């Protein structure tokens, strides 16, 4: 990406231009619908208040800009064509934005459940006929998360189906996850928005929390009726074990982001939010 701007008034960063080499390959998304989601507004329940994250993509699907509001004290700590990582003012909480092909994800990672608790919302023009807005609320019972979906609002002709949530808790209680999906339909086109909250307790007894909101506008014509098989989740980048993130193969093919920077399933670092045993394929 040429320029990433965090609004209002925080760091601006410009990538150095990269000369193509003979070893570079181009990855195409043959299953992406004609309409590409060019802007996503995600309001995250972060640090006791709402954080508005606006993601804008260019014609090639790369991240053109990311705006944070409020942005006081936030800094960009990583910047690539398909990924931007912000460190918030508390010095611990991170916001990770990723976009590749038919997937756009906003994710927050924190060190306490209280830092990812409360109401949020997600909005985008998914089908090119007007914005769809999905409100939600994140809560915790101890370290066990719950996500409640509110009334979905969209343009005429767009329907929303809230799927049954999937929950997981490890035998020893040190890992817990809650995942719920909203299937959107407009004529013959479908998309889905997935909400995933996870907690884990590391070896030092510290709680790590993540919340990821991911839209997938790929071709979902091969969905099963319940949309809950692992093969279907892998196909659209929505596997439980990789934080709704790009899989290991996708990161190798896409931006080469296997450098262990954000502890998620899209990086080959062995330390994702599932404790490092669920990366990719």
C-alpha positions as protocol buffer text, in pm:
chain_id: "A"
residue {
  index: 1
  type: UNK
  ca { x: 0 y: 0 z: 0 }
}
residue {
  index: 2
  type: UNK
  ca { x: 122 y: 347 z: -74 }
}
residue {
  index: 3
  type: UNK
  ca { x: -1 y: 527 z: 235 }
}
residue {
  index: 4
  type: UNK
  ca { x: -165 y: 422 z: 559 }
}
residue {
  index: 5
  type: UNK
  ca { x: -325 y: 703 z: 756 }
}
residue {
  index: 6
  type: UNK
  ca { x: -466 y: 662 z: 1105 }
}
residue {
  index: 7
  type: UNK
  ca { x: -724 y: 936 z: 1163 }
}
residue {
  index: 8
  type: UNK
  ca { x: -750 y: 1172 z: 1329 }
}
residue {
  index: 9
  type: UNK
  ca { x: -397 y: 1297 z: 1356 }
}
residue {
  index: 10
  type: UNK
  ca { x: -181 y: 999 z: 1447 }
}
residue {
  index: 11
  type: UNK
  ca { x: 107 y: 831 z: 1271 }
}
residue {
  index: 12
  type: UNK
  ca { x: 130 y: 826 z: 894 }
}
residue {
  index: 13
  type: UNK
  ca { x: 353 y: 573 z: 726 }
}
residue {
  index: 14
  type: UNK
  ca { x: 452 y: 521 z: 367 }
}
residue {
  index: 15
  type: UNK
  ca { x: 578 y: 189 z: 236 }
}
residue {
  index: 16
  type: UNK
  ca { x: 894 y: 184 z: 34 }
}
residue {
  index: 17
  type: UNK
  ca { x: 828 y: 96 z: -326 }
}
residue {
  index: 18
  type: UNK
  ca { x: 905 y: -263 z: -404 }
}
residue {
  index: 19
  type: UNK
  ca { x: 1063 y: -360 z: -732 }
}
residue {
  index: 20
  type: UNK
  ca { x: 913 y: -679 z: -874 }
}
residue {
  index: 21
  type: UNK
  ca { x: 1138 y: -980 z: -901 }
}
residue {
  index: 22
  type: UNK
  ca { x: 1120 y: -1283 z: -1119 }
}
residue {
  index: 23
  type: UNK
  ca { x: 1034 y: -1498 z: -817 }
}
residue {
  index: 24
  type: UNK
  ca { x: 712 y: -1314 z: -737 }
}
residue {
  index: 25
  type: UNK
  ca { x: 379 y: -1479 z: -811 }
}
residue {
  index: 26
  type: UNK
  ca { x: 31 y: -1336 z: -831 }
}
residue {
  index: 27
  type: UNK
  ca { x: -248 y: -1485 z: -622 }
}
residue {
  index: 28
  type: UNK
  ca { x: -596 y: -1451 z: -767 }
}
residue {
  index: 29
  type: UNK
  ca { x: -929 y: -1507 z: -595 }
}
residue {
  index: 30
  type: UNK
  ca { x: -1135 y: -1696 z: -850 }
}
residue {
  index: 31
  type: UNK
  ca { x: -1428 y: -1732 z: -609 }
}
residue {
  index: 32
  type: UNK
  ca { x: -1465 y: -1367 z: -513 }
}
residue {
  index: 33
  type: UNK
  ca { x: -1791 y: -1206 z: -633 }
}
residue {
  index: 34
  type: UNK
  ca { x: -1772 y: -917 z: -878 }
}
residue {
  index: 35
  type: UNK
  ca { x: -1850 y: -661 z: -607 }
}
residue {
  index: 36
  type: UNK
  ca { x: -1555 y: -607 z: -374 }
}
residue {
  index: 37
  type: UNK
  ca { x: -1607 y: -466 z: -26 }
}
residue {
  index: 38
  type: UNK
  ca { x: -1408 y: -143 z: -37 }
}
residue {
  index: 39
  type: UNK
  ca { x: -1483 y: -1 z: 309 }
}
residue {
  index: 40
  type: UNK
  ca { x: -1557 y: -155 z: 647 }
}
residue {
  index: 41
  type: UNK
  ca { x: -1649 y: 34 z: 964 }
}
residue {
  index: 42
  type: UNK
  ca { x: -1597 y: -167 z: 1281 }
}
residue {
  index: 43
  type: UNK
  ca { x: -1673 y: -26 z: 1625 }
}
residue {
  index: 44
  type: UNK
  ca { x: -1488 y: -236 z: 1881 }
}
residue {
  index: 45
  type: UNK
  ca { x: -1558 y: -250 z: 2256 }
}
residue {
  index: 46
  type: UNK
  ca { x: -1205 y: -158 z: 2360 }
}
residue {
  index: 47
  type: UNK
  ca { x: -1067 y: -29 z: 2693 }
}
residue {
  index: 48
  type: UNK
  ca { x: -1410 y: 52 z: 2832 }
}
residue {
  index: 49
  type: UNK
  ca { x: -1529 y: 255 z: 2534 }
}
residue {
  index: 50
  type: UNK
  ca { x: -1591 y: 224 z: 2161 }
}
residue {
  index: 51
  type: UNK
  ca { x: -1306 y: 241 z: 1910 }
}
residue {
  index: 52
  type: UNK
  ca { x: -1410 y: 316 z: 1552 }
}
residue {
  index: 53
  type: UNK
  ca { x: -1190 y: 147 z: 1292 }
}
residue {
  index: 54
  type: UNK
  ca { x: -1249 y: 244 z: 928 }
}
residue {
  index: 55
  type: UNK
  ca { x: -1079 y: 25 z: 667 }
}
residue {
  index: 56
  type: UNK
  ca { x: -1058 y: 138 z: 305 }
}
residue {
  index: 57
  type: UNK
  ca { x: -925 y: -84 z: 26 }
}
residue {
  index: 58
  type: UNK
  ca { x: -784 y: 4 z: -315 }
}
residue {
  index: 59
  type: UNK
  ca { x: -882 y: -145 z: -651 }
}
residue {
  index: 60
  type: UNK
  ca { x: -639 y: -434 z: -599 }
}
residue {
  index: 61
  type: UNK
  ca { x: -790 y: -526 z: -262 }
}
residue {
  index: 62
  type: UNK
  ca { x: -492 y: -400 z: -58 }
}
residue {
  index: 63
  type: UNK
  ca { x: -541 y: -173 z: 242 }
}
residue {
  index: 64
  type: UNK
  ca { x: -542 y: 188 z: 125 }
}
residue {
  index: 65
  type: UNK
  ca { x: -608 y: 351 z: 463 }
}
residue {
  index: 66
  type: UNK
  ca { x: -708 y: 275 z: 819 }
}
residue {
  index: 67
  type: UNK
  ca { x: -868 y: 534 z: 1043 }
}
residue {
  index: 68
  type: UNK
  ca { x: -894 y: 512 z: 1423 }
}
residue {
  index: 69
  type: UNK
  ca { x: -1130 y: 729 z: 1626 }
}
residue {
  index: 70
  type: UNK
  ca { x: -1035 y: 812 z: 1895 }
}
residue {
  index: 71
  type: UNK
  ca { x: -670 y: 773 z: 1806 }
}
residue {
  index: 72
  type: UNK
  ca { x: -498 y: 940 z: 2101 }
}
residue {
  index: 73
  type: UNK
  ca { x: -166 y: 772 z: 2168 }
}
residue {
  index: 74
  type: UNK
  ca { x: -210 y: 495 z: 1911 }
}
residue {
  index: 75
  type: UNK
  ca { x: 88 y: 405 z: 1694 }
}
residue {
  index: 76
  type: UNK
  ca { x: 141 y: 187 z: 1389 }
}
residue {
  index: 77
  type: UNK
  ca { x: 378 y: -96 z: 1478 }
}
residue {
  index: 78
  type: UNK
  ca { x: 344 y: -298 z: 1158 }
}
residue {
  index: 79
  type: UNK
  ca { x: 235 y: -206 z: 809 }
}
residue {
  index: 80
  type: UNK
  ca { x: 196 y: -417 z: 497 }
}
residue {
  index: 81
  type: UNK
  ca { x: -27 y: -417 z: 191 }
}
residue {
  index: 82
  type: UNK
  ca { x: -272 y: -657 z: 353 }
}
residue {
  index: 83
  type: UNK
  ca { x: -209 y: -598 z: 722 }
}
residue {
  index: 84
  type: UNK
  ca { x: -175 y: -308 z: 967 }
}
residue {
  index: 85
  type: UNK
  ca { x: -113 y: -343 z: 1342 }
}
residue {
  index: 86
  type: UNK
  ca { x: -178 y: -61 z: 1590 }
}
residue {
  index: 87
  type: UNK
  ca { x: -63 y: -44 z: 1952 }
}
residue {
  index: 88
  type: UNK
  ca { x: -312 y: 154 z: 2159 }
}
residue {
  index: 89
  type: UNK
  ca { x: -234 y: 411 z: 2425 }
}
residue {
  index: 90
  type: UNK
  ca { x: -229 y: 164 z: 2716 }
}
residue {
  index: 91
  type: UNK
  ca { x: 82 y: 3 z: 2564 }
}
residue {
  index: 92
  type: UNK
  ca { x: -65 y: -349 z: 2571 }
}
residue {
  index: 93
  type: UNK
  ca { x: -378 y: -360 z: 2355 }
}
residue {
  index: 94
  type: UNK
  ca { x: -337 y: -418 z: 1981 }
}
residue {
  index: 95
  type: UNK
  ca { x: -574 y: -370 z: 1691 }
}
residue {
  index: 96
  type: UNK
  ca { x: -495 y: -578 z: 1383 }
}
residue {
  index: 97
  type: UNK
  ca { x: -651 y: -511 z: 1044 }
}
residue {
  index: 98
  type: UNK
  ca { x: -621 y: -761 z: 759 }
}
residue {
  index: 99
  type: UNK
  ca { x: -765 y: -766 z: 408 }
}
residue {
  index: 100
  type: UNK
  ca { x: -704 y: -1017 z: 134 }
}
residue {
  index: 101
  type: UNK
  ca { x: -929 y: -1132 z: -148 }
}
residue {
  index: 102
  type: UNK
  ca { x: -1285 y: -1168 z: -19 }
}
residue {
  index: 103
  type: UNK
  ca { x: -1183 y: -1139 z: 347 }
}
residue {
  index: 104
  type: UNK
  ca { x: -1162 y: -829 z: 566 }
}
residue {
  index: 105
  type: UNK
  ca { x: -1088 y: -870 z: 936 }
}
residue {
  index: 106
  type: UNK
  ca { x: -1066 y: -640 z: 1236 }
}
residue {
  index: 107
  type: UNK
  ca { x: -920 y: -789 z: 1551 }
}
residue {
  index: 108
  type: UNK
  ca { x: -837 y: -662 z: 1898 }
}
residue {
  index: 109
  type: UNK
  ca { x: -604 y: -837 z: 2143 }
}
residue {
  index: 110
  type: UNK
  ca { x: -587 y: -743 z: 2509 }
}
residue {
  index: 111
  type: UNK
  ca { x: -466 y: -861 z: 2848 }
}
residue {
  index: 112
  type: UNK
  ca { x: -797 y: -849 z: 3036 }
}
residue {
  index: 113
  type: UNK
  ca { x: -1156 y: -945 z: 2961 }
}
residue {
  index: 114
  type: UNK
  ca { x: -1269 y: -603 z: 3084 }
}
residue {
  index: 115
  type: UNK
  ca { x: -1072 y: -446 z: 2797 }
}
residue {
  index: 116
  type: UNK
  ca { x: -1287 y: -627 z: 2537 }
}
residue {
  index: 117
  type: UNK
  ca { x: -1631 y: -600 z: 2698 }
}
residue {
  index: 118
  type: UNK
  ca { x: -1937 y: -408 z: 2590 }
}
residue {
  index: 119
  type: UNK
  ca { x: -2130 y: -310 z: 2277 }
}
residue {
  index: 120
  type: UNK
  ca { x: -1984 y: -292 z: 1927 }
}
residue {
  index: 121
  type: UNK
  ca { x: -2100 y: -286 z: 1567 }
}
residue {
  index: 122
  type: UNK
  ca { x: -1986 y: -380 z: 1218 }
}
residue {
  index: 123
  type: UNK
  ca { x: -2096 y: -215 z: 892 }
}
residue {
  index: 124
  type: UNK
  ca { x: -2013 y: -246 z: 520 }
}
residue {
  index: 125
  type: UNK
  ca { x: -2170 y: -231 z: 176 }
}
residue {
  index: 126
  type: UNK
  ca { x: -2145 y: -605 z: 119 }
}
residue {
  index: 127
  type: UNK
  ca { x: -2331 y: -646 z: -211 }
}
residue {
  index: 128
  type: UNK
  ca { x: -2307 y: -300 z: -364 }
}
residue {
  index: 129
  type: UNK
  ca { x: -2667 y: -209 z: -280 }
}
residue {
  index: 130
  type: UNK
  ca { x: -2622 y: -34 z: 55 }
}
residue {
  index: 131
  type: UNK
  ca { x: -2464 y: -80 z: 396 }
}
residue {
  index: 132
  type: UNK
  ca { x: -2546 y: -368 z: 628 }
}
residue {
  index: 133
  type: UNK
  ca { x: -2501 y: -293 z: 999 }
}
residue {
  index: 134
  type: UNK
  ca { x: -2469 y: -564 z: 1264 }
}
residue {
  index: 135
  type: UNK
  ca { x: -2469 y: -459 z: 1633 }
}
residue {
  index: 136
  type: UNK
  ca { x: -2330 y: -696 z: 1894 }
}
residue {
  index: 137
  type: UNK
  ca { x: -2233 y: -715 z: 2260 }
}
residue {
  index: 138
  type: UNK
  ca { x: -1939 y: -900 z: 2413 }
}
residue {
  index: 139
  type: UNK
  ca { x: -1958 y: -1025 z: 2773 }
}
residue {
  index: 140
  type: UNK
  ca { x: -1767 y: -1268 z: 2992 }
}
residue {
  index: 141
  type: UNK
  ca { x: -1856 y: -1508 z: 3273 }
}
residue {
  index: 142
  type: UNK
  ca { x: -1515 y: -1535 z: 3431 }
}
residue {
  index: 143
  type: UNK
  ca { x: -1297 y: -1611 z: 3129 }
}
residue {
  index: 144
  type: UNK
  ca { x: -1582 y: -1760 z: 2923 }
}
residue {
  index: 145
  type: UNK
  ca { x: -1694 y: -1524 z: 2644 }
}
residue {
  index: 146
  type: UNK
  ca { x: -2037 y: -1468 z: 2495 }
}
residue {
  index: 147
  type: UNK
  ca { x: -2134 y: -1260 z: 2191 }
}
residue {
  index: 148
  type: UNK
  ca { x: -2494 y: -1145 z: 2148 }
}
residue {
  index: 149
  type: UNK
  ca { x: -2605 y: -1026 z: 1803 }
}
residue {
  index: 150
  type: UNK
  ca { x: -2855 y: -740 z: 1789 }
}
residue {
  index: 151
  type: UNK
  ca { x: -3099 y: -645 z: 1514 }
}
residue {
  index: 152
  type: UNK
  ca { x: -2930 y: -651 z: 1174 }
}
residue {
  index: 153
  type: UNK
  ca { x: -3016 y: -351 z: 956 }
}
residue {
  index: 154
  type: UNK
  ca { x: -2964 y: -348 z: 579 }
}
residue {
  index: 155
  type: UNK
  ca { x: -3103 y: -233 z: 245 }
}
residue {
  index: 156
  type: UNK
  ca { x: -3416 y: -375 z: 89 }
}
residue {
  index: 157
  type: UNK
  ca { x: -3356 y: -720 z: -56 }
}
residue {
  index: 158
  type: UNK
  ca { x: -3081 y: -818 z: 188 }
}
residue {
  index: 159
  type: UNK
  ca { x: -3169 y: -1082 z: 446 }
}
residue {
  index: 160
  type: UNK
  ca { x: -2971 y: -1182 z: 752 }
}
residue {
  index: 161
  type: UNK
  ca { x: -2967 y: -1519 z: 929 }
}
residue {
  index: 162
  type: UNK
  ca { x: -2795 y: -1547 z: 1266 }
}
residue {
  index: 163
  type: UNK
  ca { x: -2651 y: -1896 z: 1297 }
}
residue {
  index: 164
  type: UNK
  ca { x: -2627 y: -2101 z: 1614 }
}
residue {
  index: 165
  type: UNK
  ca { x: -2314 y: -2014 z: 1813 }
}
residue {
  index: 166
  type: UNK
  ca { x: -2028 y: -2256 z: 1860 }
}
residue {
  index: 167
  type: UNK
  ca { x: -1850 y: -2267 z: 2194 }
}
residue {
  index: 168
  type: UNK
  ca { x: -1538 y: -2442 z: 2313 }
}
residue {
  index: 169
  type: UNK
  ca { x: -1372 y: -2473 z: 2652 }
}
residue {
  index: 170
  type: UNK
  ca { x: -1064 y: -2682 z: 2717 }
}
residue {
  index: 171
  type: UNK
  ca { x: -1073 y: -2959 z: 2976 }
}
residue {
  index: 172
  type: UNK
  ca { x: -855 y: -2763 z: 3216 }
}
residue {
  index: 173
  type: UNK
  ca { x: -1044 y: -2440 z: 3151 }
}
residue {
  index: 174
  type: UNK
  ca { x: -743 y: -2241 z: 3032 }
}
residue {
  index: 175
  type: UNK
  ca { x: -891 y: -2181 z: 2684 }
}
residue {
  index: 176
  type: UNK
  ca { x: -1239 y: -2077 z: 2586 }
}
residue {
  index: 177
  type: UNK
  ca { x: -1400 y: -1950 z: 2266 }
}
residue {
  index: 178
  type: UNK
  ca { x: -1734 y: -1829 z: 2139 }
}
residue {
  index: 179
  type: UNK
  ca { x: -1815 y: -1798 z: 1770 }
}
residue {
  index: 180
  type: UNK
  ca { x: -2129 y: -1680 z: 1598 }
}
residue {
  index: 181
  type: UNK
  ca { x: -2194 y: -1613 z: 1229 }
}
residue {
  index: 182
  type: UNK
  ca { x: -2441 y: -1397 z: 1041 }
}
residue {
  index: 183
  type: UNK
  ca { x: -2522 y: -1517 z: 689 }
}
residue {
  index: 184
  type: UNK
  ca { x: -2619 y: -1237 z: 450 }
}
residue {
  index: 185
  type: UNK
  ca { x: -2809 y: -1298 z: 128 }
}
residue {
  index: 186
  type: UNK
  ca { x: -2893 y: -1067 z: -163 }
}
residue {
  index: 187
  type: UNK
  ca { x: -3049 y: -1248 z: -458 }
}
residue {
  index: 188
  type: UNK
  ca { x: -2806 y: -1523 z: -555 }
}
residue {
  index: 189
  type: UNK
  ca { x: -2516 y: -1365 z: -365 }
}
residue {
  index: 190
  type: UNK
  ca { x: -2418 y: -1464 z: -14 }
}
residue {
  index: 191
  type: UNK
  ca { x: -2163 y: -1348 z: 240 }
}
residue {
  index: 192
  type: UNK
  ca { x: -2102 y: -1403 z: 605 }
}
residue {
  index: 193
  type: UNK
  ca { x: -1978 y: -1205 z: 899 }
}
residue {
  index: 194
  type: UNK
  ca { x: -1816 y: -1403 z: 1180 }
}
residue {
  index: 195
  type: UNK
  ca { x: -1766 y: -1286 z: 1539 }
}
residue {
  index: 196
  type: UNK
  ca { x: -1515 y: -1477 z: 1751 }
}
residue {
  index: 197
  type: UNK
  ca { x: -1410 y: -1407 z: 2109 }
}
residue {
  index: 198
  type: UNK
  ca { x: -1135 y: -1613 z: 2273 }
}
residue {
  index: 199
  type: UNK
  ca { x: -953 y: -1629 z: 2602 }
}
residue {
  index: 200
  type: UNK
  ca { x: -653 y: -1827 z: 2712 }
}
residue {
  index: 201
  type: UNK
  ca { x: -439 y: -1838 z: 3022 }
}
residue {
  index: 202
  type: UNK
  ca { x: -68 y: -1865 z: 2948 }
}
residue {
  index: 203
  type: UNK
  ca { x: 197 y: -2048 z: 3149 }
}
residue {
  index: 204
  type: UNK
  ca { x: 251 y: -1740 z: 3366 }
}
residue {
  index: 205
  type: UNK
  ca { x: -117 y: -1728 z: 3459 }
}
residue {
  index: 206
  type: UNK
  ca { x: -184 y: -1421 z: 3246 }
}
residue {
  index: 207
  type: UNK
  ca { x: -515 y: -1391 z: 3063 }
}
residue {
  index: 208
  type: UNK
  ca { x: -500 y: -1316 z: 2690 }
}
residue {
  index: 209
  type: UNK
  ca { x: -818 y: -1206 z: 2513 }
}
residue {
  index: 210
  type: UNK
  ca { x: -902 y: -1161 z: 2146 }
}
residue {
  index: 211
  type: UNK
  ca { x: -1205 y: -1047 z: 1950 }
}
residue {
  index: 212
  type: UNK
  ca { x: -1213 y: -1088 z: 1572 }
}
residue {
  index: 213
  type: UNK
  ca { x: -1483 y: -970 z: 1331 }
}
residue {
  index: 214
  type: UNK
  ca { x: -1441 y: -1106 z: 979 }
}
residue {
  index: 215
  type: UNK
  ca { x: -1645 y: -1062 z: 664 }
}
residue {
  index: 216
  type: UNK
  ca { x: -1612 y: -1320 z: 389 }
}
residue {
  index: 217
  type: UNK
  ca { x: -1767 y: -1224 z: 56 }
}
residue {
  index: 218
  type: UNK
  ca { x: -1639 y: -1524 z: -132 }
}
residue {
  index: 219
  type: UNK
  ca { x: -1867 y: -1759 z: -326 }
}
residue {
  index: 220
  type: UNK
  ca { x: -2060 y: -1951 z: -63 }
}
residue {
  index: 221
  type: UNK
  ca { x: -2274 y: -2154 z: -303 }
}
residue {
  index: 222
  type: UNK
  ca { x: -2120 y: -2476 z: -168 }
}
residue {
  index: 223
  type: UNK
  ca { x: -2213 y: -2407 z: 192 }
}
residue {
  index: 224
  type: UNK
  ca { x: -2370 y: -2694 z: 380 }
}
residue {
  index: 225
  type: UNK
  ca { x: -2702 y: -2617 z: 543 }
}
residue {
  index: 226
  type: UNK
  ca { x: -2545 y: -2581 z: 886 }
}
residue {
  index: 227
  type: UNK
  ca { x: -2220 y: -2422 z: 762 }
}
residue {
  index: 228
  type: UNK
  ca { x: -2034 y: -2583 z: 1051 }
}
residue {
  index: 229
  type: UNK
  ca { x: -1800 y: -2832 z: 890 }
}
residue {
  index: 230
  type: UNK
  ca { x: -1427 y: -2767 z: 908 }
}
residue {
  index: 231
  type: UNK
  ca { x: -1379 y: -2802 z: 532 }
}
residue {
  index: 232
  type: UNK
  ca { x: -1633 y: -2527 z: 468 }
}
residue {
  index: 233
  type: UNK
  ca { x: -1470 y: -2307 z: 728 }
}
residue {
  index: 234
  type: UNK
  ca { x: -1127 y: -2360 z: 577 }
}
residue {
  index: 235
  type: UNK
  ca { x: -1256 y: -2276 z: 231 }
}
residue {
  index: 236
  type: UNK
  ca { x: -1372 y: -1927 z: 330 }
}
residue {
  index: 237
  type: UNK
  ca { x: -1102 y: -1848 z: 582 }
}
residue {
  index: 238
  type: UNK
  ca { x: -1329 y: -1899 z: 880 }
}
residue {
  index: 239
  type: UNK
  ca { x: -1177 y: -2189 z: 1072 }
}
residue {
  index: 240
  type: UNK
  ca { x: -1222 y: -2190 z: 1449 }
}
residue {
  index: 241
  type: UNK
  ca { x: -863 y: -2286 z: 1512 }
}
residue {
  index: 242
  type: UNK
  ca { x: -709 y: -1995 z: 1326 }
}
residue {
  index: 243
  type: UNK
  ca { x: -898 y: -1704 z: 1482 }
}
residue {
  index: 244
  type: UNK
  ca { x: -1104 y: -1642 z: 1170 }
}
residue {
  index: 245
  type: UNK
  ca { x: -777 y: -1539 z: 1015 }
}
residue {
  index: 246
  type: UNK
  ca { x: -592 y: -1636 z: 702 }
}
residue {
  index: 247
  type: UNK
  ca { x: -449 y: -1985 z: 716 }
}
residue {
  index: 248
  type: UNK
  ca { x: -80 y: -2064 z: 711 }
}
residue {
  index: 249
  type: UNK
  ca { x: -83 y: -2133 z: 339 }
}
residue {
  index: 250
  type: UNK
  ca { x: -265 y: -1806 z: 273 }
}
residue {
  index: 251
  type: UNK
  ca { x: -8 y: -1604 z: 462 }
}
residue {
  index: 252
  type: UNK
  ca { x: 280 y: -1770 z: 279 }
}
residue {
  index: 253
  type: UNK
  ca { x: 115 y: -1701 z: -57 }
}
residue {
  index: 254
  type: UNK
  ca { x: -13 y: -1357 z: 27 }
}
residue {
  index: 255
  type: UNK
  ca { x: 208 y: -1117 z: 219 }
}
residue {
  index: 256
  type: UNK
  ca { x: 461 y: -1363 z: 356 }
}
residue {
  index: 257
  type: UNK
  ca { x: 344 y: -1276 z: 703 }
}
residue {
  index: 258
  type: UNK
  ca { x: 483 y: -1570 z: 893 }
}
residue {
  index: 259
  type: UNK
  ca { x: 710 y: -1369 z: 1116 }
}
residue {
  index: 260
  type: UNK
  ca { x: 533 y: -1419 z: 1444 }
}
residue {
  index: 261
  type: UNK
  ca { x: 429 y: -1062 z: 1503 }
}
residue {
  index: 262
  type: UNK
  ca { x: 76 y: -1092 z: 1629 }
}
residue {
  index: 263
  type: UNK
  ca { x: 27 y: -1438 z: 1773 }
}
residue {
  index: 264
  type: UNK
  ca { x: -265 y: -1526 z: 1552 }
}
residue {
  index: 265
  type: UNK
  ca { x: -344 y: -1820 z: 1333 }
}
residue {
  index: 266
  type: UNK
  ca { x: -250 y: -1634 z: 1018 }
}
residue {
  index: 267
  type: UNK
  ca { x: 116 y: -1636 z: 1117 }
}
residue {
  index: 268
  type: UNK
  ca { x: 342 y: -1936 z: 1134 }
}
residue {
  index: 269
  type: UNK
  ca { x: 461 y: -1855 z: 1484 }
}
residue {
  index: 270
  type: UNK
  ca { x: 317 y: -2143 z: 1684 }
}
residue {
  index: 271
  type: UNK
  ca { x: 161 y: -1902 z: 1931 }
}
residue {
  index: 272
  type: UNK
  ca { x: -190 y: -1825 z: 1818 }
}
residue {
  index: 273
  type: UNK
  ca { x: -484 y: -1753 z: 2043 }
}
residue {
  index: 274
  type: UNK
  ca { x: -547 y: -2126 z: 2066 }
}
residue {
  index: 275
  type: UNK
  ca { x: -208 y: -2176 z: 2222 }
}
residue {
  index: 276
  type: UNK
  ca { x: -21 y: -2250 z: 1902 }
}
residue {
  index: 277
  type: UNK
  ca { x: -181 y: -2580 z: 1810 }
}
residue {
  index: 278
  type: UNK
  ca { x: -432 y: -2459 z: 1558 }
}
residue {
  index: 279
  type: UNK
  ca { x: -240 y: -2264 z: 1297 }
}
residue {
  index: 280
  type: UNK
  ca { x: -368 y: -2292 z: 945 }
}
residue {
  index: 281
  type: UNK
  ca { x: -384 y: -2629 z: 778 }
}
